[in-house]
Structures are given as structure tokens and as C-alpha cells.
Amino acid sequence: MVLDIHRILETSLFDLEQIVTVQYLSRHADISIDDAKDELAEFLMQNKNRTELHAVYVLSGKLKVPDFGSDNTSDTAITPKYRTQLVRDCDLEETRRAYGEVVTCEIYCLHTKPIKSLCLIYSVDSLEDAEYERSDSKRSWLSYPETEIKTKEMLAHYSAIPVPETQKVSSLLILANV
């Protein structure tokens, strides 16, 4: 049974003091990424009076290019510079001003404890990915039977696990039919 989304957010953010990314909420509430973004944004709006709740946004687009003036006769074309970055809620408006065109500005995560470096947020989803692949074969992209058979064969080949002879024969028959 999937927990109520509001309860997941309350528990993760305020009780466990975890960083809750869009991906984390999507997996734990069994909802799409787009729905998870909407839920995080709605939760933030409902709890905007809580001073300890903060957001990080993903911002991407074309940066403003300095104007070199009309007397510049160089034939060199100016290459537009594109950037994607994570931005704290308190820096969002100032950072947006550096962009000539914003393509994406979406909520990425919520947190209650200070985050020294936004680079750490990337590792949150990375660790979650590893746990997800190990524990949720139903939704994992590694759930194909051929992959499981090949993994077992490789482990058996390198003496990591014993494989019964009958399983080796059935694995070969399955692979021959693929």
C-alpha cells in the first residue's frame, strides 16, 4: 500500500529531515515525475509559512550574452551559451536575471536542513537509484528475464554463486529462443 503523499512529505521532511527530490517522491508515492513536481510545488505553497522549509529549483536556458556594441566589426559569430543548474529558492530571481531565455524552471527538491553544496543533491538520487534497482524489480528497468539469466550465468562463471545443471540447460534454451 502506498502511503499518502502528504504523509510521505511530512515524515521525510520534518521527522526524518531528509532531502525529498522529485524522483524520491515519484518512487515512494508511486506517481509520475510530473505529478511529483506538482505535489512538491503544492506542498511548498501550503507550507510557505514554515521558515525551515526550502526548495531547490532546476533552471536551464540561454545565458545573456554581453553586448559588444555596434562598432564591433568582427566576423566571429557569438556562440550562445546554454546552462542547466540547481538554484536555491533564495537565489532564484537573481539567477534568472543572468538568463536571456529560461527554458526550464521547475522544483527539484524540498529540504529542511541547510545544504552546504548543491552538488550533494545529485548524490541523493544516485544513492536512491542503487537502492531502487536492488529492491524494486517490478519497476526497475533491469527486470527483463534475459538480464536476470545472464547475470546468474556470469556470477556462476566467476564462481560467485553455484548454479544447478538443470538451470544452466533451461537458461540456454531460453536464450536460444530469444
C-alpha positions in Angstrom: 0.0 0.0 0.0 1.3 3.4 -1.0 1.4 6.0 1.8 -0.5 9.2 1.4 1.7 11.7 -0.4 1.2 14.4 2.2 2.3 11.9 4.9 5.4 10.9 2.9 6.4 14.6 2.6 5.7 15.4 6.3 7.5 12.4 7.6 10.5 12.6 5.2 11.0 16.4 5.6 10.1 17.2 9.1 10.6 14.0 11.1 13.5 12.3 9.2 14.9 15.6 7.9 15.6 14.1 4.5 16.0 15.9 1.2 13.0 15.0 -0.9 13.6 15.1 -4.6 11.0 14.8 -7.4 12.4 11.3 -8.1 12.2 10.2 -4.5 8.6 11.3 -4.2 7.7 9.7 -7.5 9.1 6.3 -6.4 7.8 6.3 -2.8 4.3 7.6 -3.7 4.1 5.5 -7.0 3.3 8.6 -9.1 4.7 10.0 -12.3 7.6 12.5 -12.2 5.3 15.3 -13.5 2.8 14.6 -10.7 5.6 14.5 -8.2 6.8 18.0 -9.3 3.2 19.3 -8.9 2.9 17.7 -5.4 6.2 19.2 -4.2 5.2 22.7 -5.5 1.7 22.4 -3.9 3.2 21.2 -0.6 5.6 24.2 -0.7 2.8 26.6 -1.2 0.7 25.1 1.6 3.7 25.3 4.0 5.2 28.6 2.9 4.8 29.9 6.4 7.2 27.3 7.8 10.5 29.0 7.8 12.6 25.8 7.8 11.1 24.5 4.5 13.2 25.4 1.5 13.2 24.5 -2.2 15.8 23.9 -4.9 14.9 24.5 -8.5 16.4 23.2 -11.7 16.9 26.2 -14.1 18.0 25.9 -17.7 18.2 28.1 -20.7 20.3 30.5 -22.7 22.5 32.9 -20.8 22.6 36.6 -21.7 25.5 37.5 -24.0 27.2 40.8 -23.3 26.6 43.5 -25.9 29.9 44.4 -27.6 28.4 47.4 -29.3 27.5 48.1 -32.9 31.1 49.2 -33.8 32.3 45.6 -33.4 33.3 44.5 -37.0 34.5 41.1 -36.1 33.2 38.4 -38.4 33.3 35.9 -35.5 29.7 34.9 -34.6 28.9 34.8 -30.9 28.0 31.3 -29.8 25.1 31.3 -27.4 25.8 29.7 -24.1 23.3 27.3 -22.5 23.3 26.3 -18.9 21.4 23.9 -16.6 21.9 24.4 -12.9 20.4 23.8 -9.5 19.4 27.0 -7.7 18.3 27.7 -4.1 14.9 29.3 -3.7 16.6 32.4 -2.1 18.8 32.9 -5.2 16.2 32.0 -7.9 15.2 35.5 -9.0 18.8 36.9 -9.1 20.0 33.8 -11.1 17.1 34.1 -13.5 18.3 37.6 -14.4 21.5 36.1 -15.8 19.4 34.2 -18.4 18.3 35.8 -21.7 15.8 32.9 -22.2 14.7 30.5 -19.5 13.6 27.1 -20.9 13.0 25.3 -17.7 12.4 26.5 -14.1 11.0 23.6 -12.1 11.1 22.5 -8.5 13.8 19.8 -8.0 13.6 19.1 -4.2 12.5 20.3 -0.8 14.6 20.3 2.3 14.5 21.5 5.9 18.2 21.4 6.9 20.8 23.6 5.3 22.6 22.2 2.3 26.2 23.4 2.1 26.7 22.3 -1.5 24.0 21.7 -4.1 26.3 19.1 -5.6 25.3 16.8 -2.8 21.8 16.7 -4.1 22.9 14.9 -7.2 24.2 12.0 -5.0 20.8 11.8 -3.2 19.1 10.4 -6.3 22.2 8.4 -7.2 22.0 6.5 -3.9 18.3 6.2 -4.3 18.8 4.7 -7.8 21.1 2.0 -6.4 18.6 1.0 -3.7 15.8 1.1 -6.2 17.5 -1.2 -8.6 18.2 -3.7 -5.8 14.8 -3.6 -4.1 12.1 -2.9 -6.7 12.4 -5.3 -9.6 8.8 -4.7 -10.6 9.5 -1.1 -11.7 13.2 -1.4 -12.4 14.5 -1.3 -16.0 16.6 -4.3 -15.1 13.7 -6.6 -14.7 14.0 -8.4 -18.1 14.3 -12.2 -17.7 17.2 -12.4 -20.1 19.1 -9.9 -18.0 18.5 -12.0 -14.8 19.6 -15.2 -16.6 22.7 -13.6 -18.0 23.6 -12.1 -14.6 23.2 -15.5 -12.9 25.3 -17.1 -15.6 28.1 -14.5 -15.2 28.1 -15.0 -11.4 28.2 -18.7 -11.8 31.0 -18.5 -14.3 33.1 -16.5 -11.9 32.2 -18.8 -9.0 30.2 -16.2 -7.2 27.2 -18.5 -6.9 26.6 -22.2 -7.6 24.1 -22.8 -10.5 22.4 -26.3 -10.8 22.9 -28.1 -14.1 19.2 -28.1 -14.8 19.1 -24.3 -14.6 22.1 -24.0 -17.0 20.3 -26.1 -19.6 17.0 -24.2 -19.3 18.8 -20.8 -19.5 20.5 -21.9 -22.7 17.1 -23.0 -24.2 15.5 -19.6 -23.3 18.4 -17.7 -24.8 18.3 -19.8 -27.9 14.6 -18.9 -28.4 15.2 -15.2 -27.9 
